[in-house]
Amino acid sequence: SSHAEADNLMPFDEDLPDSGIITLPVDNKSASSRYELKRRIGNDVLHVQVETMTGRKHQVRVHCAKGLGRPLFLDPLYGGSSGVSKGQD
């Protein structure tokens, strides 16, 4: 398995647990990521660190949008300008 880390900005939500594991297929292949909430920026944005445990294309984007329900800030593929996931893989 491959390993990558990314720091991401995403829409604010008080209900997001401070850390956890996301296990969600990406392109019909198993994929897992760990995430940790680093800080809240104002009332609208979260700074989240994501560590992939598998190496799938767009894994961080898919896991944030679908697994956490919070797409990456201004992600044109999974978040759109409105910040709402389009649900694509």
C-alpha positions as CSV (number, residue, x, y, z in Angstrom):
1,S,0.0,0.0,0.0
2,S,1.1,3.6,-0.6
3,H,1.0,6.4,1.8
4,A,0.3,10.1,1.4
5,E,-0.7,13.0,3.6
6,A,-2.5,16.2,2.6
7,D,-3.7,19.2,4.5
8,N,-7.1,20.3,3.4
9,L,-9.6,23.1,3.9
10,M,-13.3,22.2,3.9
11,P,-16.6,23.6,5.1
12,F,-17.1,24.0,8.8
13,D,-19.2,21.6,10.7
14,E,-19.3,21.2,14.5
15,D,-20.6,17.5,14.2
16,L,-17.3,16.3,12.6
17,P,-15.4,14.0,15.1
18,D,-11.9,15.3,15.8
19,S,-10.3,12.2,14.1
20,G,-11.2,8.9,12.5
21,I,-10.8,6.4,9.7
22,I,-12.7,6.5,6.5
23,T,-13.2,3.2,4.6
24,L,-14.9,3.8,1.4
25,P,-14.2,2.3,-2.1
26,V,-12.7,4.6,-4.8
27,D,-13.3,3.5,-8.4
28,N,-14.7,0.2,-7.0
29,K,-11.4,-0.6,-5.2
30,S,-11.0,-0.7,-1.4
31,A,-9.5,2.5,0.1
32,S,-8.9,3.7,3.6
33,S,-7.8,7.1,5.0
34,R,-7.2,8.5,8.5
35,Y,-8.2,12.1,9.2
36,E,-7.5,14.5,12.0
37,L,-9.2,17.9,12.6
38,K,-6.3,20.3,13.0
39,R,-8.2,23.6,13.6
40,R,-11.4,25.5,12.9
41,I,-10.9,28.7,10.9
42,G,-13.6,31.2,11.7
43,N,-17.1,29.9,11.4
44,D,-16.9,28.5,7.9
45,V,-13.8,26.4,7.4
46,L,-12.0,23.3,8.9
47,H,-8.3,22.5,8.5
48,V,-8.2,18.7,8.2
49,Q,-5.1,16.5,7.8
50,V,-5.8,13.3,5.7
51,E,-3.4,10.3,5.6
52,T,-4.1,7.8,2.9
53,M,-3.5,4.1,3.8
54,T,-4.1,3.0,0.2
55,G,-3.2,4.8,-3.0
56,R,-6.2,5.5,-5.2
57,K,-6.6,8.4,-7.7
58,H,-8.7,11.1,-6.1
59,Q,-8.8,9.2,-2.8
60,V,-8.5,12.3,-0.6
61,R,-11.1,14.1,-2.6
62,V,-13.6,11.2,-2.6
63,H,-13.1,10.5,1.1
64,C,-13.6,14.1,2.1
65,A,-16.7,14.6,-0.1
66,K,-18.4,11.2,0.4
67,G,-16.8,9.8,3.6
68,L,-16.9,13.0,5.6
69,G,-19.7,14.7,3.7
70,R,-17.4,17.8,3.4
71,P,-15.7,18.4,0.0
72,L,-12.4,20.1,-0.3
73,F,-12.6,23.9,-0.5
74,L,-13.3,24.9,-4.1
75,D,-12.8,21.4,-5.4
76,P,-14.3,21.6,-8.9
77,L,-14.9,17.9,-9.4
78,Y,-16.3,16.8,-6.0
79,G,-17.3,20.1,-4.4
80,G,-18.3,22.6,-7.1
81,S,-18.5,26.3,-6.3
82,S,-21.4,25.7,-3.9
83,G,-19.4,23.2,-1.8
84,V,-21.9,20.5,-2.4
85,S,-20.6,17.1,-3.5
86,K,-21.6,16.0,-7.0
87,G,-20.9,12.4,-6.0
88,Q,-18.6,11.5,-8.9
89,D,-15.8,8.9,-8.7
